[in-house]
Amino acid sequence: MILLTGGLGYIGSHVAVELIKQGYDVVIIDDLSNSEYSVLERLSELTDTEIYFELGDVRDITFLTGVFQRYQIENVIHLAAKKAVGESVHKPLHYYDVNVSGLINLLKVLEDHRVKKFVFSSSCTVYGQPDQLPVTESTPLGDTPSPYGKTKQMCEQILESVAKVAKHQIVSLRYFNPVGAHHSGKIGELPKGVPNNLVPFITQTSAGLRDELKVFGGDYSTPDGTAIRDYIHVVDLARAHVKALMVDLGAHIALNLGTRQGYSVLEVIKAFEEVSGIELNYTIVERRAGDLPEIYGDPSLAYKKLQWKAELGLTDMMRDAWNWQQGLAK
Ligand SMILES: NC(=O)c1ccc[n+]([C@@H]2O[C@H](COP(=O)([O-])OP(=O)(O)OC[C@H]3O[C@@H](n4cnc5c(N)ncnc54)[C@H](O)[C@@H]3O)[C@@H](O)[C@H]2O)c1
């Protein structure tokens, strides 16, 4: 049985599907703070499988202990966390509490149980603004201005220390920019309020839910002046979690999950317009505080260790994101 925390969220729901496809039994923990119960129903429909679900908070150690008593858990994939960079500036304690205390609680409970592997959702934000691109896992961790980024750095440091004494192996997966949705259109990203990320903003604008798309910054030192990111299809990302369970990786390893290919905001907009046939209404506005001009990652270590690489391209990401958005309107 795999314990998947945050499994009703955007990435977690896709990880659940890939795990079930590979024959794993899954129990999801989620407090529904950023997801909906209907995702569980859609997951069951999509996989035609019973998925165990425990409603609760990873900060609640009694709850976590109960879950470990009720299920025979062999591996843990820990995704439950707060993830909005901007919000973390305004609610730093909440971010440290959920992201750092949540991790510590889970690790404490694991001390009394034998699991094989602990997979952690990290982020490329741990690199801060790197001097050289693409970033590799040996790129030093940089100054990351947001409390969110700091929580991910702290979590990795905690995991590094714990790995020296733990019986389980630990894998920190550093995601670049996950986008897209499952091709079925049954699961995808469900941002609450105004989206912080480009692709949901694009799809919501195209669906008429937002008046116009704001492109933050047109004067970066990139070829077209807009910021460059390493977008990765969420299904590719999810598959890497399954691979991470299958191979021996030593006490603790951090792996970049990206594509090595950076795309600018304008390139993403163009790809979306081509896929959807919709011309986007966008305006270039001031840079957003804390945004990096450019980042993309070298995923070759993940290939070497997991035999994993991203298979889906920007067109797939845009097609699936749009398909998901259109389905939401029905
Ligand atoms: N989406 C990205 O761009 C991105 C990039 C890098 C890393 N990550 C990390 O990946 C993980 C998953 O991100 P996501 O995009 O799927 O986010 P998400 O918000 O869609 O999913 C997180 C899930 O965790 C649940 N949750 C939050 N706090 C909880 C708590 N205290 N107890 C139990 N459940 C809780 C939420 O309800 C939600 O279902 C997070 O750790 C995030 O930091 C995400």
The ligand as a Gaussian input file, in Angstrom:
#p B3LYP/6-31G(d) Opt

LIG

0 1
 N        2.289000      22.829000      -8.728000
 C        3.515000      23.283000      -8.797000
 O        3.824000      24.151000      -9.601000
 C        4.599000      22.733000      -7.882000
 C        5.944000      22.971000      -8.185000
 C        6.928000      22.468000      -7.347000
 C        6.563000      21.735000      -6.215000
 N        5.251000      21.542000      -5.936000
 C        4.889000      20.782000      -4.724000
 O        4.126000      19.657000      -5.089000
 C        3.201000      19.354000      -4.054000
 C        1.805000      19.239000      -4.635000
 O        1.490000      20.455000      -5.302000
 P        0.138000      20.643000      -6.089000
 O        0.406000      21.589000      -7.203000
 O       -0.497000      19.337000      -6.389000
 O       -0.702000      21.423000      -4.967000
 P       -2.222000      21.266000      -4.564000
 O       -2.532000      22.380000      -3.632000
 O       -3.081000      21.082000      -5.752000
 O       -2.206000      19.878000      -3.760000
 C       -1.819000      19.795000      -2.411000
 C       -2.864000      18.957000      -1.695000
 O       -2.494000      18.850000      -0.323000
 C       -3.640000      19.102000       0.486000
 N       -3.149000      19.655000       1.750000
 C       -2.625000      20.894000       1.971000
 N       -2.317000      21.040000       3.261000
 C       -2.608000      19.855000       3.872000
 C       -2.502000      19.389000       5.203000
 N       -2.028000      20.167000       6.174000
 N       -2.892000      18.115000       5.461000
 C       -3.387000      17.321000       4.490000
 N       -3.526000      17.727000       3.217000
 C       -3.136000      18.977000       2.908000
 C       -4.496000      20.075000      -0.307000
 O       -5.856000      20.012000       0.042000
 C       -4.265000      19.585000      -1.740000
 O       -5.201000      18.615000      -2.117000
 C        3.362000      20.438000      -3.005000
 O        4.237000      19.952000      -2.014000
 C        4.012000      21.564000      -3.779000
 O        4.772000      22.406000      -2.957000
 C        4.259000      22.005000      -6.743000

